[in-house]
C-alpha cells in the first residue's frame, strides 16, 4: 500500500527501509517505539535533543508515518511543530504539544488503520 513511505525513506537513506515489513508498511514494533517516544516527549521525561541523540530516526520516521497514515489535521499540526526542525533541550511550545497529542492518538490507531487498509 505505501509507496509513499518507501519513496520517502529511500530518498533519505535506504537503510531506513529496515523499519518496514514485507508489505512496505511500518512494522508494529516501530510504531510502538514511536508511540513510546512520543509519550516521553509529552510527559517531559525526554527532550527533543535527547531523543535526537538516542534515536535520530524518530525525526524521520514520524514525518513518514504522518505522510502515509496521518490525517489532514495532523499534517497541518506537523507544519507548525518547530521542534521537528530544530530539536533542542528547551521546552516544547504549545504547537509542539498539540502536534504530539494528535500524533499519539494516530499512532494508537495504527493497528486499526492496518486492518482497514489490508481489506
Secondary structure, DSSP 8 states (H G I E B T S, - for coil): --HHHHHHHHHH-GGGGGGB-TTSSB-HHHHHHHHHHHHHHHHTSS-HHHHHHH-TTHHHHHHHHHHHH--HHHHHHHHH-GGGTS--SS---HHHHHHHHHHHHHHHTHHHHHHHHT-
